[in-house]
Amino acid sequence: MTPTSTFPLALFDTPLDKDSTAAPLQRQLHHRLKQAILDNRLAPGSRLPASRGLAEALAISRNTVTAAYEHLAAEGYVLQDRQGTRVAALASASRPARPRVAREPTAPPVTARRLAQIRPTAPPSAPSHALRPGIPALSHFPLAAWRRACDQAIRRAGPAALGYGDPVGEPALRTAIARHLAVARGVRCVPEQIVITEGAQEALALCVRLLSNPGDTAWVEDPGYRGAKVAMQGGDLRILPLRVDGDGLVATEADWKAQPPRLVYTTPSHQYPVGAVLTVARRLALIAQARAQGAWILEDDYDSEYRHAGEPIGAMQGLVAQAPVLYLGTFSKTMFPSLRLGFLVLPEALLEPTRIPLQEMLRGGHRYEQLALADFIASGQFSRHLGRMRRLYRDRQHALREALTQHLGLPHRIEGGHCGLHLTVRLPSAYPDAAIAQASQRYGIAPTALSGFALQPQPQDNGLVLGYGNTSAELFAPLVQRLGALAREAQV
């Protein structure tokens, strides 16, 4: 090889690896030359050796060298002309300088200002950790029946379901959901009003995008569901936290006059996390005020299928005709979290204004899962599964309540035990909930600090939210004893 004077022979002090298990020679050569260019060991304008000479020097095929050069040229690292192949001039951002011994501090990357509002409110925990809220009894899910529904969906739909579907969801699933909601939750809707989403969180974000503008006011429950606050923050909305008492969200005449909302988020049938039920008087007042003010109510009915005492509490959406309510639901609690299917029921008044935006904003996906779920509901498997889980969760709720009474060994008050998958235990402020929740992680226990659900925490917002969906009843006594001991260690 007769290299040019500008070509560093040190690039090939180490020969290419010709072992049968190594990467192809063309790829090795391409990678070595590319890195030399990016590291500035091959300066812009320097000429690479002729393909024949480099092939002889490396004892490889000339076609291998030619292919590597052509690949570099296609990527823009080199330029080829009649005089040969030379290194292209790259932008400085693509050519990082060699690191200095003492690096200068670099500015953080620029992101949207709204991201600064989103703070972690709970230590990360594994889904398998005991007493974690929001996790259903996954070991009791009827996998065999679900597998049959999935197999049937694949057989019936065939390869056609591999493509995009209806942006607002598979018609079969929307029909099945509409029928179920009418019977089980008293929701007034037809399939055309239902939009299938990737869980309740996407439904919330979709409501924000469809119904609000940056700077609008949104009311949220305090303490309340953190995901709702994140959705509002993601839309640059001005969030007003409203307190929750034993009868649910407290919205006064003064609130309506001083800070009228564009959106009102509420969990009326089972407030999360304290478990209150919004009274009929407050529901009707909220609907009337929202209608008068041109506001929209986002009703999250996330786990109200699991009512443990008395008759189910009906949805607010079906309380009066043409209510300004968007009804949100998810199958994360009634089926399993990784299914990632939820739904949004639009009021009739929004069908036409949102028709084109929804067609453009959404893409139909998870088609086999949607079709399988439609069959799972229509065949009665869903209702049977709900019945089994209601009995299981009712028993676990009673067992956890008894374990708290007998083994916690602290002053406490239990709330939220008539529905859902969790209990809330309020504690005196001398036992800091965040410290207890953090310490619990070391023992595979994942309660959530009640104070973490509040934007404006009050002294009474000190406690633990304990999930019983994913934990066997025989474990409650030792787990509660451990929590009591951790609370006493954290006492201030």
HELIX and SHEET records of a PDB file:
HELIX    1   1 LEU A    9  PHE A   12  5                                   4    
HELIX    2   2 LEU A   25  LEU A   38  1                                  14    
HELIX    3   3 SER A   51  LEU A   58  1                                   8    
HELIX    4   4 ARG A   62  GLU A   75  1                                  14    
HELIX    5   5 SER A   92  SER A   94  5                                   3    
HELIX    6   6 ARG A  113  GLN A  117  5                                   5    
HELIX    7   7 LEU A  138  HIS A  140  5                                   3    
HELIX    8   8 LEU A  143  ALA A  157  1                                  15    
HELIX    9   9 GLY A  158  LEU A  162  5                                   5    
HELIX   10  10 PRO A  171  ALA A  184  1                                  14    
HELIX   11  11 PRO A  191  GLN A  193  5                                   3    
HELIX   12  12 GLY A  199  LEU A  211  1                                  13    
HELIX   13  13 ARG A  226  GLY A  234  1                                   9    
HELIX   14  14 GLU A  253  ALA A  258  1                                   6    
HELIX   15  15 VAL A  280  GLN A  293  1                                  14    
HELIX   16  16 MET A  316  GLY A  318  5                                   3    
HELIX   17  17 PRO A  337  LEU A  339  5                                   3    
HELIX   18  18 GLU A  348  LEU A  350  5                                   3    
HELIX   19  19 LEU A  351  MET A  361  1                                  11    
HELIX   20  20 ARG A  367  ALA A  378  1                                  12    
HELIX   21  21 GLN A  381  HIS A  407  1                                  27    
HELIX   22  22 ASP A  433  SER A  440  1                                   8    
HELIX   23  23 GLN A  441  TYR A  443  5                                   3    
HELIX   24  24 LEU A  450  PHE A  453  5                                   4    
HELIX   25  25 ALA A  473  LEU A  475  5                                   3    
HELIX   26  26 PHE A  476  ALA A  490  1                                  15    
SHEET    1   A 2 VAL A  78  ASP A  81  0                                        
SHEET    2   A 2 GLY A  84  VAL A  87 -1                                        
SHEET    1   B 8 ILE A 194  THR A 197  0                                        
SHEET    2   B 8 GLY A 342  VAL A 345 -1                                        
SHEET    3   B 8 VAL A 325  THR A 330 -1                                        
SHEET    4   B 8 TRP A 296  ASP A 300  1                                        
SHEET    5   B 8 LEU A 263  THR A 266  1                                        
SHEET    6   B 8 THR A 217  ASP A 222  1                                        
SHEET    7   B 8 ARG A 238  ASP A 245  1                                        
SHEET    8   B 8 GLY A 248  LEU A 249 -1                                        
SHEET    1   C 4 ARG A 413  GLU A 415  0                                        
SHEET    2   C 4 HIS A 422  ARG A 426 -1                                        
SHEET    3   C 4 GLY A 463  GLY A 467 -1                                        
SHEET    4   C 4 THR A 448  ALA A 449 -1                                        
END                                                                             
